[in-house]
Amino acid sequence: MKVKPKRLKKGDTIAIISPSSGIWRRSELLQSVEALEKLGYKVKLGEHVLKNRLYLAGTDEERASDFIWAFEDSTVDAIFASQGGYGAARLLRYINFDVVSRNPKIFLGYSDVTALHLAIQKETDLVTFNGPSALSFGTEYMTPYRFEHLMKALLGDEPIGHVKMSDPLKYLIKMNPGVVEGEITGGNLSLICSLLGTPWEIDTKDKILFLEDLEMEPWQMDHLLIHLLNAGKLSDASAIVVGECKNCEPYRHNPGFPNQCSLEDVLFDILEPLKKPVLYRLPLGHTKDLATIPLGVRGRVDSEKGIFEVMEKGVV
């Protein structure tokens, strides 16, 4: 049975940690902290949240200790990753997930943080949230669409429901008409693939799998999708939902290399033959208006009508 964290409410304390890359400017963090405080929340910072080592926010052990601290600290109600980048998968072997099981809390992040979402799903029954990074608060990146969907997910007054297109002029691509329901899982495609063959590899059996990535040429997306296909993860899924995948088109014309096709071409080539409901171009992951998705709750995909619905609240 899934464990849902308590809903976020005014006066709650949010811990900000950096499980992946380091923060470039201290002012970016301060700006977001002030924005959260203006919304009525208290903020605590992980000890190493501002540390930088190579392209990481400190050593693996330091970042893992902040992750564990945030779950153990009884005054913390929710945990937001400062940003993605790289390095979350390096923490997994240092984390005692019994701490997470004993202290269920809202855990929010996306991109590289997918590694932690998948590990938490594998090791515990906690519902987590694939959504905006803490550093987007108080900036132009926290668009009204982002904020509305995030608050709906974390406040938990009602299920998120239909994940709508943020721009009515964007066309939603639909493949293989059908209606399915199932538990929602997924995240960043690169991170999902990187955990295959580890104790924390994704379980897609009879689930709705959502995928997103950015700045990958179509042939690179093909490479990752075929890896998932060969691992049985695409055939196990009941439906597949793909985000906008920002800048995932050929970088330049190169007649000597077969890169002259679109990501749309690749998705039709790989996903349509699966005969499973597929939606492509929803506002998930690396996109201006990203929707927050609770991982572990039930959803529904209607690929004829173009509907991806989160049917269940992620909090109590």
Phi, psi and omega in degrees: 000135181290143177257124180254134178288165177291145180297153178280136178221160181304138182093348178292160180255127179253125174268133175251125178233163179240087182279354185236245183279160180282157179278130186290314181235132177303324183297331178297318178291315181299321179298318181288323177300314179298321179296318179294321179294323178294334177280354176104015181250153171267153183229133172240144183250137173299149184303326186250019186300331182255006183285150176229130174216115188057238178255021185239162177269063182099181179290167178300318181295321180293316180292322177295323180294325176294320177299312180293318178304316184297324178283326183283329185293115185290345179273352181267131181256333181213153183234122178246130172286136182298318179192180175264233182111253178204146169125349185297323181296337179291343183276337196302322182287351180258357187260130171269103186286352172298328178297320178294316180299322183283342186228066183296126181216162172299129174234121188236137174169173178207186180065241181299335181292349174309324180302319180286321176302312183293321179294319178297319177300320183287321188267340184222182176252016186284133171282129177240176190232119174273104186198190191302151174284156181301326184290354177277344178294135179079011181234174178294342180288337177275078181289162177305322179297312178303311185295315181300314182289325178295311181295323178298322180288320187271330179282329169069029177293329179202163177300154179300322179077215185291120175279103187272156173297137181282337181233115183296345180274349177278139184264128178271122181272133184237135178231149172053080182308134179173166179233126177223154172237152178176172177291142181268132174217171176132202182143216183287127186300317181299317181289321177302314180294324182294337181266357176297137182085002176251170178297346186249021181294152187293143173254115182250005187302115178061025182248161172274117184260122174249142186229146174204157175197181179210155173051045174238131176292156181307322180293330177287321175297319176304313180304314182289318180295321178293326175298315176296320180296313181294334178277358179083005186284328178285319180290332178287329184293150178274332178203159182229128179240125184245133179286188183293330180058073185300134177056037177257052176233167181306134182289323181202160177287127181221091185301336182274000181225135186282065181248013187267062171216166182267164173298324177304317178300317181296317182294318176298320183294321185265320188269325182300320179295347180288343179061032176245150177303132181225135171236141181224135176099021173286156182282077181234138174079224186284085178206159183304309182252086182263138178272140175279130183239120173289132180262124180112352177264170182275144177224177180218138175239126172241100187281349175280318180270353180073045184243128166241115187240130171269109192272347191228142176292149179262357182229166176236000000 
